[in-house]
Amino acid sequence: MRAINRERGTELARSVEKADSFRTRLSGLIGRPFLTEGTALWIIPCRGVHTRGMTFPIDVLFLDRTLKVVAVEEDLHPGRMTAIRWKARTVLELPAGTLRRTGTRPGDQIDMSHADEEYTPRRTT
């Protein structure tokens, strides 16, 4: 699955892994040495995350039911915890720097599509 920022015409991740069971949500990214550029973890349901037990920083998108961005956390370092975002229903964890690179911010609409679907990024001028 891919994550696309529809407002900006940018690809956030070309390979999104779902964490939608108790076990996968509990373990999340803990124990992984890094999060590869172009990958993401989509935690369903989720309203807040922590980075205890992790060894690398991440960017975090808090998404509502319609996958609209309700909040962002950039460069969340290991051992930290986000605030609970009550409007969020899911969270997308991305490599640090992804939000800055793509210009993603609250109010943007995110599309989750299958990797084999056609996607043409917008040109930036």
Legacy VTK file of the C-alpha trace (Angstrom):
# vtk DataFile Version 3.0
C-alpha trace
ASCII
DATASET POLYDATA
POINTS 125 float
0.000 0.000 0.000
1.117 3.575 -0.729
0.490 6.805 1.180
-0.054 9.887 -0.963
-0.570 13.482 0.172
-3.372 14.538 -2.173
-3.063 18.264 -1.305
0.644 18.460 -2.128
0.809 15.766 -4.821
3.614 14.003 -2.983
4.271 10.396 -2.056
4.814 9.874 1.681
5.537 6.143 1.408
5.472 3.547 -1.349
5.336 0.656 1.124
2.933 0.981 4.063
2.711 -1.804 6.621
-0.473 -2.050 8.694
-0.392 -2.571 12.456
-4.020 -3.391 13.170
-3.880 -6.219 15.697
-3.071 -6.031 19.408
0.327 -7.676 18.836
1.395 -5.557 15.852
0.213 -2.302 17.484
2.026 -3.189 20.720
5.357 -3.934 19.019
5.151 -1.205 16.354
8.666 -0.242 15.252
10.364 -1.414 18.467
13.352 -3.648 17.767
13.878 -2.450 14.220
17.250 -0.853 13.491
15.733 1.895 11.284
12.780 2.818 9.088
13.784 2.795 5.438
13.031 5.842 3.278
9.773 5.252 1.424
8.288 2.972 4.091
5.740 3.614 6.847
3.800 1.919 9.626
0.043 2.624 9.770
-1.300 2.002 13.288
-5.046 1.315 13.398
-6.636 2.430 15.730
-4.300 4.895 17.457
-4.388 8.370 19.040
-0.861 8.638 20.453
2.520 6.924 20.213
5.772 6.541 22.101
9.308 5.812 20.956
10.540 3.966 24.029
12.760 1.069 22.969
13.432 2.590 19.548
16.854 3.684 18.299
15.892 6.210 15.604
13.642 9.290 15.244
10.372 9.253 13.288
7.787 11.635 11.863
4.197 11.003 12.950
0.936 11.869 11.181
-2.298 11.765 13.184
-5.229 11.028 10.857
-8.983 11.267 11.377
-11.601 8.824 10.029
-11.365 10.343 6.545
-7.519 10.249 6.599
-7.259 14.021 6.954
-4.186 15.122 8.922
-5.278 16.462 12.327
-1.778 16.840 13.841
1.892 16.166 13.096
4.988 15.400 15.162
8.265 15.914 13.355
11.530 14.264 14.333
10.199 12.423 17.406
13.349 11.050 19.042
13.721 7.747 20.937
12.332 7.708 24.461
9.652 10.330 23.769
5.868 10.268 23.850
3.279 12.267 21.916
0.193 13.867 23.368
-3.074 12.012 22.828
-4.854 13.496 19.820
-8.551 12.882 20.477
-9.603 13.716 16.902
-7.197 11.116 15.484
-8.288 7.585 14.647
-5.069 6.290 13.101
-1.376 7.178 13.051
1.136 6.952 10.218
4.771 6.615 11.346
7.343 7.697 8.759
11.114 8.155 8.550
12.244 11.439 10.134
12.377 14.221 7.547
9.480 12.913 5.439
7.040 15.612 6.578
9.523 18.407 5.891
10.429 16.941 2.484
6.781 16.578 1.406
5.423 19.737 3.072
2.730 17.710 4.837
0.782 19.600 7.494
-2.568 19.574 9.342
-5.550 19.776 7.008
-3.906 17.767 4.217
-5.818 14.782 2.835
-3.931 11.482 2.701
-4.837 8.716 0.250
-3.929 5.099 0.870
-3.784 3.174 -2.380
-2.484 -0.172 -3.494
1.055 -0.062 -4.850
-0.001 -1.260 -8.305
-2.415 1.678 -8.828
-1.318 4.465 -11.143
0.015 7.606 -9.447
1.336 10.709 -11.155
2.898 13.316 -8.822
2.090 16.985 -9.275
4.762 19.213 -10.661
6.103 21.862 -8.338
7.008 25.193 -9.835
LINES 1 126
125 0 1 2 3 4 5 6 7 8 9 10 11 12 13 14 15 16 17 18 19 20 21 22 23 24 25 26 27 28 29 30 31 32 33 34 35 36 37 38 39 40 41 42 43 44 45 46 47 48 49 50 51 52 53 54 55 56 57 58 59 60 61 62 63 64 65 66 67 68 69 70 71 72 73 74 75 76 77 78 79 80 81 82 83 84 85 86 87 88 89 90 91 92 93 94 95 96 97 98 99 100 101 102 103 104 105 106 107 108 109 110 111 112 113 114 115 116 117 118 119 120 121 122 123 124
